Amino acid sequence: MITEQQMRAIVQHQLEGTRHFLVDVEVRPGDKVVVEVDDPQAITLEQWVQLNRAIRAELDAQGLDCELQVSSPGMGRPSRSLRSMPSTSAGWWW
């Protein structure tokens, strides 16, 4: 069984050198792992595919088996990170 701490370390490692940042990791019953990643700009479909494959490869290399879901915060679950809030020229984001 994978822990949240293990998953955070794996994701942070895969995000090194990118503008992307980790918003949240949730380990659910049945070894289902939900990872939320965001970016100040946007994340392309190709980048999502690359990130998902890189995380999966690292999980496989460590012998960690889980159901993996990688996404960004959405309408149903808004971001809890100030980094992902849009800003205006004045710097306010509400």
C-alpha positions in Angstrom: 0.0 0.0 0.0 1.3 3.4 -1.0 1.3 6.3 1.5 0.5 9.9 0.9 4.1 10.8 1.8 5.5 8.3 -0.8 3.2 9.7 -3.5 4.1 13.3 -2.7 7.8 12.5 -3.0 7.3 10.7 -6.4 5.2 13.6 -7.8 7.5 16.3 -6.6 10.4 14.4 -8.2 8.5 14.3 -11.5 7.6 18.0 -11.3 11.2 19.2 -10.9 12.3 21.5 -13.7 8.7 22.4 -14.6 6.4 25.3 -13.7 3.8 22.7 -12.5 3.3 22.4 -8.8 1.6 19.8 -6.6 -1.7 20.9 -5.2 -2.9 17.8 -3.4 -2.4 14.1 -3.0 -5.2 11.8 -1.7 -4.8 8.1 -1.1 -8.2 6.5 -1.0 -9.3 3.0 0.0 -8.5 0.3 -2.5 -5.1 1.9 -3.3 -6.7 4.6 -5.4 -4.5 7.7 -5.6 -5.7 11.1 -6.7 -3.0 13.6 -7.6 -3.8 17.3 -8.3 -1.3 19.4 -10.2 -1.6 22.9 -11.4 0.4 25.5 -13.3 0.4 29.3 -13.4 -0.4 29.1 -17.1 -1.9 25.9 -18.5 -1.0 22.3 -18.7 -1.3 20.8 -22.2 -2.7 17.4 -22.9 0.8 16.2 -24.0 2.2 17.4 -20.7 -0.6 15.5 -18.8 0.3 12.4 -20.7 4.0 12.8 -20.0 3.4 13.4 -16.3 1.1 10.5 -15.9 3.5 8.1 -17.6 6.5 9.4 -15.6 4.6 9.0 -12.3 3.4 5.5 -13.4 6.9 4.5 -14.4 8.3 5.5 -11.0 5.5 3.7 -9.2 6.3 0.6 -11.2 10.0 0.9 -10.6 9.3 1.0 -6.8 6.9 -1.9 -7.0 4.0 0.2 -5.9 0.7 -0.8 -7.4 -2.3 1.6 -7.3 -5.0 3.1 -9.4 -3.7 6.5 -10.5 -5.7 9.6 -11.4 -3.7 12.8 -12.2 -5.6 16.0 -12.9 -5.9 19.7 -12.0 -8.4 21.2 -9.5 -11.7 21.7 -11.3 -15.1 23.2 -10.9 -16.2 20.4 -8.6 -13.1 20.7 -6.4 -11.6 24.2 -6.6 -7.9 24.7 -5.8 -6.8 25.2 -2.3 -3.5 26.7 -3.4 -2.9 30.5 -3.8 -0.4 29.7 -6.6 -3.2 28.6 -8.9 -5.5 31.6 -8.3 -5.6 34.0 -11.3 -4.2 37.4 -10.5 -5.0 40.9 -11.9 -2.5 43.6 -12.6 -3.1 44.9 -9.1 -2.2 41.5 -7.6 -5.7 40.7 -6.2 -7.4 37.4 -7.1 -11.0 37.3 -5.9 
